[in-house]
Every structure is written in structure tokens, then in C-alpha cells.
Amino acid sequence: AKDIQVNVRAIDPGEAFGLSVVLNRDNCSMTAICDEAATIFVINGNALRNLMEEDHSMGYLFMRHTSKVLHKRWLMRTEQFVKTLKSHPDISALEVM
């Protein structure tokens, strides 16, 4: 089997990635690669979830914003995925079983 890499999304300065830790996941589900120098701030997922449990108002606002970000990214990824299926040379070369 051949691994196929697909660029799903570019992150603009100031944007967050790795939001899956907010959803009680221990690991990030994607890999990020920087093509220029960057400063990355790491937030412990357990500590963040505990903070949101302690301050429900802050937790609600954080999750409301996070849900908007995730929804926007889900729509963009779906569109990108469909485009990739239609045009990626490695995928089009696969035999249909």
C-alpha cells in the first residue's frame, strides 16, 4: 500500500490547530508542517478541559468559538477532499476493485 499525503489546510498566523485535544482526545489526529519559522504555543489538553470545567462561562465561550472553527474547517476539508479524489494522480491510478 502506498501512503498518500494531502494538504488539507494552511493555517494563517494566529490560528489554532490540534483542537482535537479539546474533544477528549489524547493525540492530535493530523500532522502540521511549517514552511517558515514559527512560534508554537502548546496547551495541555487536560489542563484546558479542567479550566473549562472550573469556569463554565469561559468553557462555553471557548467551545462555542471552537465549534465554529471546526465547522468551517470541516466544510473546507470536505471540499478539498472531493477535489483531491477527482484530481490526485495517485488516486486516479488506483484500480477499482
DRENTI-291075 format. One record per residue (C-alpha): residue in three letters; x negated, y negated, z negated. Coordinates in steps of 0.5 Angstrom, whole numbers, padded with zeros to 4 digits, always signed. Example, Ala and Ser with C-alpha at 12.3 -4.5 7.8 and 13.67 -1.06 7.14 Angstrom:
BEGIN
ALA-0025+0009-0016/SER-0027+0002-0014/
end
This chain:
BEGIN
ALA+0000+0000+0000/LYS-0002-0007+0002/ASP-0002-0013-0003/ILE+0002-0019+0000/GLN+0001-0026-0003/VAL+0006-0031-0002/ASN+0005-0038-0004/VAL+0012-0039-0008/ARG+0011-0047-0010/ALA+0006-0052-0011/ILE+0006-0056-0018/ASP+0006-0063-0018/PRO+0002-0067-0023/GLY+0005-0067-0030/GLU+0010-0061-0028/ALA+0010-0055-0032/PHE+0009-0047-0031/GLY+0009-0041-0034/LEU+0016-0043-0037/SER+0018-0035-0038/VAL+0015-0035-0045/VAL+0021-0039-0047/LEU+0025-0034-0045/ASN+0022-0029-0050/ARG+0017-0026-0045/ASP+0010-0025-0048/ASN+0007-0025-0041/CYS+0007-0030-0035/SER+0010-0027-0029/MET+0006-0031-0024/THR-0001-0033-0023/ALA-0003-0040-0022/ILE-0009-0042-0018/CYS-0011-0049-0018/ASP-0014-0052-0011/GLU-0017-0058-0015/ALA-0020-0060-0022/ALA-0014-0060-0027/THR-0013-0060-0035/ILE-0008-0055-0037/PHE-0005-0055-0044/VAL-0003-0048-0047/ILE+0003-0048-0052/ASN+0004-0042-0056/GLY+0011-0039-0054/ASN+0012-0036-0061/ALA+0011-0043-0064/LEU+0015-0046-0059/ARG+0021-0042-0060/ASN+0020-0042-0067/LEU+0020-0050-0067/MET+0027-0050-0063/GLU+0030-0045-0068/GLU+0028-0050-0073/ASP+0031-0056-0069/HIS+0037-0054-0065/SER+0038-0061-0062/MET+0031-0061-0060/GLY+0031-0054-0058/TYR+0038-0055-0054/LEU+0035-0061-0050/PHE+0029-0057-0048/MET+0033-0051-0046/ARG+0037-0056-0042/HIS+0032-0059-0038/THR+0028-0052-0037/SER+0035-0049-0034/LYS+0035-0055-0029/VAL+0028-0054-0027/LEU+0029-0046-0027/HIS+0035-0047-0023/LYS+0031-0052-0018/ARG+0025-0047-0017/TRP+0030-0041-0016/LEU+0033-0044-0010/MET+0027-0046-0007/ARG+0024-0039-0008/THR+0030-0036-0005/GLU+0029-0041+0001/GLN+0021-0040+0001/PHE+0022-0032+0000/VAL+0027-0032+0006/LYS+0023-0036+0011/THR+0017-0031+0009/LEU+0021-0025+0010/LYS+0022-0028+0017/SER+0015-0030+0019/HIS+0010-0027+0015/PRO+0006-0023+0020/ASP+0004-0017+0015/ILE+0012-0016+0013/SER+0014-0016+0020/ALA+0008-0011+0022/LEU+0011-0006+0017/GLU+0015+0000+0020/VAL+0022+0000+0018/MET+0024+0007+0014/
end
